């Protein structure tokens, strides 16, 4: 069953949410700052308890959570200790521990050279990637990430995009992203929930997200330029371009329509 929300509320910040997150897919919960993303992510992960019900069939290391502010999960003085802690807790063999740590860092683009560094002294982007590496090291079934692209430059943002798609496609993981980065959400989502002030104002698959310009504006966010372009071509030229966030696919579709 995965994770299912039934009439979920929290104070006045999350309001009567009903939704079942599809297994093996990437779902983005999209909202502007203050829209309820982080609180909802805490409710899913069991960090907070609200009214209504969160049915979650994943427990222990099966569910991984990446904090928006990675320092919230750090407790040790070296990177190696941070990753090793969870592995030891779940009885990973000591003879493969270092290899697992190195693989986890490599997966997110970090070097073995930072093993002995204090995680609190890393750059903001490195802290975010380390937090993800800690989660991935335990091979969870479900990965929940709050604001994945915050602190990341464009290069690391693209790396993260490819990594999460690879994890979903190759290993059939369920990934739930909480983000105000509408461009990242368009690029990565199979499904979406759109929140305004803790209330769902839109949901559906990726195609429906591409058709949700009015609701995106209602949620207080800007519609990506590529979507505005497609909509303007329809309005002004009466040409139906395929709704896509892939610029190469859009150029092919433009070429097909102007021949």
C-alpha positions in Angstrom: 0.0 0.0 0.0 2.9 2.4 0.6 1.8 5.7 2.2 -1.8 6.8 2.3 -3.2 10.0 3.9 -6.8 10.1 5.1 -8.3 13.4 6.3 -4.9 14.5 7.5 -4.7 17.8 9.3 -2.2 19.6 11.6 -3.2 22.7 13.6 -4.2 25.2 10.9 -1.3 24.4 8.7 -2.3 21.2 7.0 -6.0 20.9 6.1 -7.8 17.6 5.5 -5.5 16.0 2.9 -6.5 12.7 1.3 -3.9 11.1 -1.0 -2.2 7.8 -1.7 1.4 8.1 -3.0 2.0 5.7 -5.9 4.6 3.0 -5.3 7.7 3.1 -7.5 7.1 6.6 -8.8 8.3 10.2 -8.1 5.7 12.4 -6.5 6.3 16.1 -5.9 4.5 18.1 -3.3 4.7 21.6 -4.6 4.1 24.8 -2.7 5.5 28.3 -2.2 7.3 29.2 1.1 5.0 28.7 4.0 2.6 26.6 2.1 2.9 23.6 4.4 5.5 21.4 2.6 7.9 20.8 5.5 5.1 20.1 8.0 3.5 17.6 5.7 6.9 15.9 5.1 7.3 15.6 8.9 3.8 14.0 9.1 4.7 11.5 6.5 8.0 10.6 8.1 6.4 10.3 11.6 8.3 13.2 13.0 5.0 15.0 13.8 1.6 13.5 14.6 -1.5 15.1 13.2 -5.2 14.5 13.1 -6.6 12.0 10.7 -4.5 9.1 9.5 -1.1 8.4 7.9 -1.0 4.7 6.8 2.6 3.8 6.2 3.7 0.3 5.5 7.4 1.2 5.5 9.3 1.3 8.8 12.8 1.6 10.1 15.5 1.8 7.4 12.8 1.2 4.7 11.9 4.9 5.0 14.6 7.5 4.4 14.2 11.2 5.2 16.4 14.1 4.0 16.0 17.3 5.9 15.8 20.7 4.3 18.5 21.8 6.7 20.9 18.8 6.7 22.6 19.9 10.0 19.4 18.7 11.8 20.5 15.1 11.1 24.2 15.4 11.9 25.5 14.2 15.3 29.2 13.2 14.7 32.5 14.9 14.1 33.4 13.1 10.8 31.6 12.3 7.6 32.6 8.6 7.9 31.0 8.4 11.4 27.8 10.0 10.1 27.3 7.3 7.4 28.7 4.5 9.5 26.2 5.1 12.4 23.1 4.0 10.5 24.9 1.0 8.8 26.1 -0.3 12.2 22.6 0.2 13.7 21.2 -2.1 11.1 24.0 -4.6 11.4 25.8 -4.1 8.2 28.9 -6.3 8.0 32.0 -4.4 9.3 34.2 -5.8 6.6 32.1 -4.0 3.9 31.4 -0.9 5.8 34.1 1.3 4.3 33.1 0.2 0.8 29.5 1.0 1.4 30.4 4.5 2.7 32.6 5.2 -0.3 29.9 4.0 -2.7 27.3 6.2 -1.0 29.4 9.3 -1.3 30.3 8.5 -4.9 26.6 8.1 -5.8 25.9 11.8 -4.8 29.2 13.1 -6.3 31.2 13.5 -3.1 34.8 12.3 -2.8 36.4 9.9 -0.3 38.7 12.8 0.6 36.0 14.3 2.9 35.8 11.1 5.1 37.6 12.8 8.0 36.0 16.2 7.6 33.6 17.6 10.2 30.2 17.5 8.4 29.3 20.8 10.1 32.3 22.4 8.3 31.3 21.4 4.8 29.8 23.8 2.3 26.0 24.1 2.3 25.8 22.1 -1.0 28.1 19.4 0.4 26.0 19.1 3.5 22.9 18.5 1.4 24.6 15.9 -0.7 26.0 14.2 2.5 22.5 14.1 4.0 21.3 12.3 0.9 24.3 9.9 0.9 23.5 8.9 4.5 19.9 8.1 3.5 20.9 6.2 0.4 23.5 4.1 2.2 20.7 2.2 4.0 18.9 1.4 0.7 15.4 2.5 1.8 12.3 1.6 -0.1 10.9 5.1 0.2 12.9 8.3 0.1 11.4 11.6 1.3 13.4 14.8 0.5 12.5 18.3 1.7 13.6 21.0 -0.8 16.2 18.8 -2.6 17.7 21.6 -4.7 18.2 24.2 -1.9 22.0 25.0 -1.5 22.8 23.1 -4.8 24.4 24.8 -7.8 23.1 24.0 -11.3 25.6 21.3 -11.9 24.8 19.4 -8.7 21.1 20.1 -9.3 21.3 18.3 -12.6 23.3 15.5 -11.1 20.6 15.0 -8.4 17.9 15.0 -11.1 19.6 12.2 -13.0 20.4 10.3 -9.8 16.8 10.3 -8.5 15.5 9.2 -11.9 18.0 6.4 -12.0 17.1 5.3 -8.5 13.5 5.2 -9.4 13.9 3.5 -12.8 16.6 0.9 -11.9 15.6 0.1 -8.3 11.8 0.9 -8.3 12.1 3.2 -5.3 9.2 5.4 -4.2 10.5 9.0 -4.0 8.5 11.9 -2.5 9.8 15.4 -3.0 8.7 18.5 -1.2 9.7 21.6 -3.2 9.1 25.2 -4.2 11.4 24.6 -7.2 8.7 24.4 -9.9 11.3 23.8 -12.6 12.8 20.8 -10.8 9.3 19.4 -10.1 8.4 19.7 -13.8 11.5 17.9 -14.8 11.3 15.0 -12.3 7.7 14.3 -11.3 5.5 11.4 -12.3 2.7 12.8 -10.1 2.1 16.0 -8.1 0.3 17.6 -5.3 -0.1 21.3 -5.3 -0.6 23.1 -2.0 -1.7 26.5 -0.9 -1.7 27.3 2.8 -1.7 23.6 3.6 -4.6 22.7 1.4 -4.5 20.7 -1.8 -5.6 22.8 -4.8 -4.4 20.4 -7.5 -3.2 16.9 -8.0 -2.6 14.4 -10.8 0.1 13.0 -13.1 2.8 14.9 -15.0 0.5 15.8 -17.9 -2.0 17.4 -15.6 0.8 19.3 -13.9 1.8 20.7 -17.3 -1.8 21.9 -17.7 -2.1 23.5 -14.3 -0.8 27.0 -15.0 -3.8 28.7 -13.3 -3.4 26.6 -10.2 0.3 27.2 -10.1 -0.3 30.9 -10.1 -3.0 30.5 -7.5 -0.4 28.8 -5.3 1.8 31.9 -5.6 4.4 30.5 -7.9 5.6 31.5 -11.4 4.7 29.3 -14.4 7.9 28.1 -16.2 8.7 30.0 -19.4 8.5 26.9 -21.6 4.9 26.3 -20.5 4.0 29.9 -21.0 5.5 29.7 -24.5 3.4 26.5 -25.4 0.2 28.1 -24.1 0.9 31.4 -26.0 1.5 29.4 -29.3 -1.9 27.7 -28.7 -3.6 31.0 -28.0 -2.1 33.2 -30.7 -1.3 30.7 -33.5 -3.9 28.0 -32.7 -1.1 25.4 -32.8 -1.2 22.5 -30.3 2.3 21.8 -29.3 2.9 18.8 -27.0 3.1 19.9 -23.4 6.7 19.0 -22.4 9.5 20.3 -20.3 12.1 18.9 -22.5 13.4 21.7 -24.8 14.7 19.2 -27.4 11.3 17.6 -27.7 9.7 21.0 -27.9 12.0 22.0 -30.8 11.2 18.8 -32.6 7.4 19.5 -32.2 7.8 23.1 -33.5 9.7 21.8 -36.5 6.9 19.2 -37.2 4.2 22.0 -37.0 6.0 24.5 -39.2 6.9 22.2 -42.1 
